[in-house]
Amino acid sequence: MIPSKPKLIRERVAIATFAVVLAACFGSIARASAADTLSGGAFTKLGALESDLKRGASKKIDVRRALGAPKGSGQALFPGAHLQREVWYYEDIEADISALKSEKGVFHVPVRFQMLQVYFDGDVFDGYMWVANTQAPASKSK
């Protein structure tokens, strides 16, 4: 039996998220010296999403000013509406190496992960999507 499209999408998102987290963890572990917590950066101004940015009015420069430089960018396609949007992404991954455990060759590391995708229609802010393995966005000040 062929899985339904929503199930395939959920599976692909889960696999992609796992791959990103795994790559970040191993990359961070390789760079770590004696640090107990490894972090790929933090969102510092999450409140700006609601207070400073206005969908359909704010520009890319406003988003960059509010959130800083993105970690990456690309394109997003929303099939049902046939909309293509530019997307910037921001990520925050933190692993607690002090809690690293190995069981039968499998490493277990507590990881906190969040990713913010910001969408643009041309130069205009068109919304965002936030994904995380926590209940609420974790915002840290530098």
N, C-alpha and C positions, 0 to 999 in steps of 0.2 A: 504494500500500500504506500502511495506517495504522501508524505506529510503535507499539511496545509501550508499556505504561504505565510500566515502569521507565525506558525511554529518554526518554519525555516528561518524566518527573519530573527526570531528570538534566539534560535540556536546560533546563527551567524554572529549576532551581537554578543552573545555570551562567549563564543570562541574568540572573537576579536578583542573583547575586554580582557579575557584571560591572557591572551598573547601579549597585549600591551603591558599588563601588570607583571607578567613573568619576565618580559624583556627588561622592563624598568628595574625590577628587583635584582636580576642577575647583573645588569649593567651597574647598578648602584653598589652591589656587593663587591664587584671587581674593583671599584674605585674607593671603597671604604678602607679606612685604616683602623682606628680603634673606636669609631663611633658606634653607639648603641642604637641610634635611630637614623635611618637613611631617608632623606626626603628629596623629592624631585621639584620642590618649589611649592608655594602655597598661594591660594587666592587671597589677595589682600583687601580688595574693595568690592565684596559681593553686594553690599548695599546699593552700589551704584547702578546695578541692573534695574532696580525699581525706582530709585530716586533721581538719577542723573540722565538715564537714557529713555528716550521716547520712541516707540515703534512707529515707523513711517516718517519720522522727523529727524532723528539723530543721524549723524554721518559717521563714516569710518574713523575719522579723526577724533570724534567725540568718544567713540568706543575705546580707541587706543589711549586717549587721555584718562578715561575712567578706569580701565582694566589693565592697562599696560600692553606691552607687545605680546601677541599671541605666540604659542609654542609651535603652531603650524597652521596651515590653511589648505583649502581644497574646494571641491564642489559637492553640493548635495542635490539630489533629485527627489522630488515628492511626486511619486507616480500617479496617485489618484487625481491630483490637481494639475499634473504636467508642468510643475514649477521647478525651475533650476535656480539654485541660490549659491552664492559664494559663502563659504563657511570658514570661520576662524575657530581654532580650538585652544583652550587653556586646560592644563591638567595639573593635578596635585596627587602625588603618590608618596605614601610614607610607610616604611617597613620597620618594625621593631626587631632588630637583629638580636637583641639580648634575649628574646623569646624564641629564637631559632631552635627547632627540634628536627631530628632526623629519625625516621621510622621506616625500616626496611628499604632504605635507599631513597625515600621520599622526604623532601624538605618541607617543613611546615613553618611559615613565617606569618605573623599577624600583619595584615596590610590594610591600610585605609586608602581608598582610591576615590577620586572625583574628577569628572571631566565636564567642562562647559563648552558647548558649541554655540557660537554666535552667528546668526544668518544675516546676509545682506542681499538686497535687491538693488543691484548696481552699487551705488555708493551709500545707500540708505539702510539703516538698521531695521531688520525685519523680524526680530525675535531671537529667542535662545532656547536651548534645551540643556538641562543639567542632569547628569547621571552620576550616581555614587553608590558605594556600599555602606553608607552611613544614613542615619535618619534625617539629618539637617546639614546644610552646607557648612563646612569647617572653614572659618575665616581666621587668618592669623595676621597680625600686624608685624611689619618688618622691624 
